[in-house]
Amino acid sequence: MSNSAFEPVTVVLDWGTTGFRAFLVRSDGSLVDQKEGERGIQSIAKGEHGRVVSEALASWRAGYGPLDIVAAGMIGSRNGWIEMPYVPTPASAADVAAAARTEGLPEGNRITFLPGLTDPTGFPFPDVMRGEEAQLVGFGLDRDIIVVLPGTHAKWAEIRGGHIERFRTFVTGEIYATLADHSFLSKVATAERDHAADAFAEGVALAQEESTRAGGLLTRLFAVRTGWLAGAIAPDEMKSRLSGLIIGWEFVEARTGGWFKEGDTIAVVGDDDLVEVYGRVAENFGVKLAPAPADAAIRGALTIWRRHRLAAK
Amino acid sequence: MSNSAFEPVTVVLDWGTTGFRAFLVRSDGSLVDQKEGERGIQSIAKGEHGRVVSEALASWRAGYGPLDIVAAGMIGSRNGWIEMPYVPTPASAADVAAAARTEGLPEGNRITFLPGLTDPTGFPFPDVMRGEEAQLVGFGLDRDIIVVLPGTHAKWAEIRGGHIERFRTFVTGEIYATLADHSFLSKVATAERDHAADAFAEGVALAQEESTRAGGLLTRLFAVRTGWLAGAIAPDEMKSRLSGLIIGWEFVEARTGGWFKEGDTIAVVGDDDLVEVYGRVAENFGVKLAPAPADAAIRGALTIWRRHRLAAK
């Protein structure tokens, strides 16, 4: 730790509902250290967030001096630390940086909250994201391309002319998790086999089936149960089948909504596991995949923070 | 109770996952008495069901002599008392009656289990129902008509030529309940206002919106959250809005699947509250409503049971 005080570092903070992860990174985004904590934003009383984060990062403060912390996502939501505004699309990295806000913390630390994004063309209400804008900036806004960001509330975003042009939310992960944990399926489904890839692929194929007899999503979902009753789906394949069906359905809806057509190139950005899974589904729908960095969220948060710091000087 | 032993009565038993209701009825279906119990089929060990039901109905046994009990629905499922077969569609009331099965119980009672129905044209697996076949028979199979049966797993059934011709399941109630109780929405939504009819109607209207910008179901569901963020939906309106959206979406999918078109006459059969709600949605979709008896399940169970008894003599 002897030279550490001379190494310029930044903390990228991912503080969500049920816990937080903090990444200590160099200016090029490379990782020095990381921490995880179990205290989510909703478990902390208003006014206590600053003390909690300063305590959690005390060892880094001791080694590197006062810390610059960059926080994107739900920590800046109505239920978080402070409610940050939403920047309307189309939005450049500079637009996002201009709406960021820096606060002093105990022990000389500083925290910069990033804003969220809103798409005023959302129907019937403006669509919203918090955190994904950092991932998109980290992916890069220099190519015109569609980017999918998997998650509880998956986003499809269009990047055009150096801006995040528009985006739309799909509640894919939410539907999967609530059905897997709290439905007819949860009473029967067991932990998944290690390689339930076939079951996942069959779920995707069911989403892709275009005949009227397949019905809509509300009907296809029931096929996870009828397949089990028919002895065609084992309890340890049901969740993979459900996952393939719902993610496949997200692609069906995205295609109908004009987000891609067969032969297009799209990117998938997010956590490694979901990126791999979404990449497979994308191939099933005949789209080419643009490579994306694994650490887009960290890179993007740093990029926005630097622009914010420069503008503030 | 002096004359009760001379009054021919039957018990219609609705024994589900979390409790049971028993109806003591005359031969015309009119109600003499009813009981409710909290012991669902899943809380009872194999081999104990007969004792439990005989004890629960002991006072009726004492007043009316040995009881004939008719049981439809989940009590005859894989997780119930005994697993009854599924009768394939097209199926008449006589076909259903022929697959029923009568067992002796303690104290001279007898129980007749009704079978379920399966539609082999279900894709990719045969569709199934348990209990709704009694409602359909109680509604009547003498008119050619489409009947909607709201519920956790709502059914659309076609009655034609005295048969239940085909049916399809929509997991409407399941999606509503899991999202209302376990999603992003459950953290914000409060108990509903007494008259959130406007919010319900707006949900239906969102389901009916045909422009591409409205997106598919996975996107429209997020609008319950974005509407709250935009200050346009109050916490005590969110569940009504969600309900309107999902039931409306069931009608959208049913229309796409060829179950009805504007101007058709359909029937809605089930519990009073849901029948009223589905009736309102049906009107929004421009369909006329055929009247349906409120006690279709009891009438149907009795009708099937009588045919079964006649055939057994």
Interface residues (C-beta under 8 A of the other chain):
Chain A: R78 N79 T121 G122 F123 P124 F125 P126 D127 V128 T152 H153 R168 T169 F170 V171 T172 E174 I175 T178 L179 D181 H182 S183 F184 K187 L206 E209 S211 T212 R213 A214 G215 G216 L217 L218 T219 L221 F222 A223 T226 G227 L229 A230 A232 I246 W249 E250 V252 E253 T256 G257 G258
Chain B: R78 N79 T121 G122 F123 P124 F125 P126 D127 V128 T152 H153 R168 T169 F170 V171 T172 E174 I175 T178 L179 D181 H182 S183 F184 K187 L206 E209 S211 T212 R213 A214 G215 G216 L217 L218 T219 L221 F222 A223 T226 G227 L229 A230 A232 I246 W249 E250 V252 E253 T256 G257 G258
